[in-house]
């Protein structure tokens, strides 16, 4: 699975961004978004299993929403009420439950600053 993320950028605190990720040849049942800030580990932001309820990190609950469009092989992360601490490189992720393999996109930078 190849993943291509886009949509990052510079936004002021309180603003919004929508990240997009296209999967080739197709989405896997388990798709998610992770982020990594400088000097920190890569952490899960949001994950969804097809047909199930999405899961969110406590830090983003109520502000971020993950969604997927299977027909377009796309997964999205809508980020609202952004805070400076959301600044990180965001990675699209696909998990193969059959093999346990994690697939990663190239990352897209999100910077929240005034």
PLY file of the C-alpha trace (Angstrom):
ply
format ascii 1.0
element vertex 114
property float x
property float y
property float z
element edge 113
property int vertex1
property int vertex2
end_header
0.00 0.00 0.00
1.29 3.43 -0.94
0.03 6.48 0.89
0.25 10.12 -0.18
-0.71 12.78 2.34
-1.41 16.43 1.64
-3.08 19.47 3.12
-0.63 20.65 5.73
0.42 24.24 6.14
0.69 27.22 8.43
-2.41 28.22 10.33
-3.15 30.59 13.19
-4.32 29.28 16.56
-8.03 28.57 16.43
-7.93 27.89 12.73
-8.73 24.77 10.74
-7.03 22.47 8.26
-8.09 19.34 6.46
-5.50 16.71 5.71
-6.06 14.23 2.91
-4.45 10.91 2.17
-4.88 8.80 -0.93
-4.10 5.10 -0.80
-2.96 2.96 -3.68
-4.25 0.49 -4.70
-6.91 0.83 -1.99
-7.60 1.71 1.63
-7.08 -0.95 4.24
-9.77 -1.60 6.85
-7.65 0.10 9.51
-6.59 3.63 8.59
-5.28 6.41 10.77
-3.30 9.54 11.31
-0.23 9.91 13.49
1.92 12.91 14.27
5.47 13.56 15.34
6.70 16.78 16.87
10.43 17.62 16.97
12.20 15.56 19.60
9.13 13.48 20.34
7.85 10.06 19.41
5.29 9.44 16.71
1.89 9.21 18.36
-1.53 8.19 17.17
-3.92 11.06 16.55
-6.93 9.23 15.13
-7.69 5.77 13.84
-10.70 4.12 12.36
-11.58 0.55 11.57
-13.98 0.18 8.68
-17.48 -0.18 10.07
-16.42 0.76 13.59
-16.20 3.83 15.77
-13.18 6.07 15.31
-10.65 6.45 18.10
-8.93 9.70 19.02
-6.06 10.75 21.19
-7.33 12.60 24.26
-5.51 15.74 23.14
-7.62 16.05 19.99
-11.02 14.71 21.04
-13.79 17.09 20.08
-11.53 19.01 17.69
-10.38 16.49 15.09
-12.48 14.18 12.94
-11.27 11.28 10.85
-13.26 10.08 7.88
-12.83 7.90 4.82
-14.22 7.68 1.31
-13.75 4.13 0.10
-14.87 4.96 -3.43
-12.06 7.49 -3.76
-9.48 5.56 -1.68
-9.19 8.64 0.54
-8.93 9.20 4.26
-9.23 12.66 5.80
-8.43 14.41 9.03
-10.47 17.53 9.72
-8.68 19.61 12.34
-10.52 22.45 14.04
-9.62 24.79 16.89
-5.96 24.18 16.24
-3.46 24.91 18.97
0.29 25.55 18.84
0.83 22.15 20.46
-0.73 20.52 17.39
2.34 21.56 15.42
3.94 18.41 14.02
4.51 16.34 10.94
1.35 14.36 10.32
1.53 10.90 8.81
-1.15 8.85 7.16
-1.13 5.23 8.32
-2.59 1.96 7.13
-2.42 -1.20 9.21
-2.67 -4.68 7.77
-4.37 -6.82 10.38
-3.35 -9.92 8.45
0.38 -9.30 8.61
0.71 -6.60 11.26
2.48 -4.37 8.75
2.22 -0.61 9.13
2.31 1.48 5.98
3.23 5.17 6.14
2.84 8.17 3.92
5.56 10.74 3.52
4.22 13.16 6.13
2.81 16.64 5.85
3.87 19.54 8.06
1.27 21.32 10.16
2.40 24.49 11.91
0.08 26.38 14.24
1.47 29.79 15.02
0.47 33.42 15.13
0 1
1 2
2 3
3 4
4 5
5 6
6 7
7 8
8 9
9 10
10 11
11 12
12 13
13 14
14 15
15 16
16 17
17 18
18 19
19 20
20 21
21 22
22 23
23 24
24 25
25 26
26 27
27 28
28 29
29 30
30 31
31 32
32 33
33 34
34 35
35 36
36 37
37 38
38 39
39 40
40 41
41 42
42 43
43 44
44 45
45 46
46 47
47 48
48 49
49 50
50 51
51 52
52 53
53 54
54 55
55 56
56 57
57 58
58 59
59 60
60 61
61 62
62 63
63 64
64 65
65 66
66 67
67 68
68 69
69 70
70 71
71 72
72 73
73 74
74 75
75 76
76 77
77 78
78 79
79 80
80 81
81 82
82 83
83 84
84 85
85 86
86 87
87 88
88 89
89 90
90 91
91 92
92 93
93 94
94 95
95 96
96 97
97 98
98 99
99 100
100 101
101 102
102 103
103 104
104 105
105 106
106 107
107 108
108 109
109 110
110 111
111 112
112 113
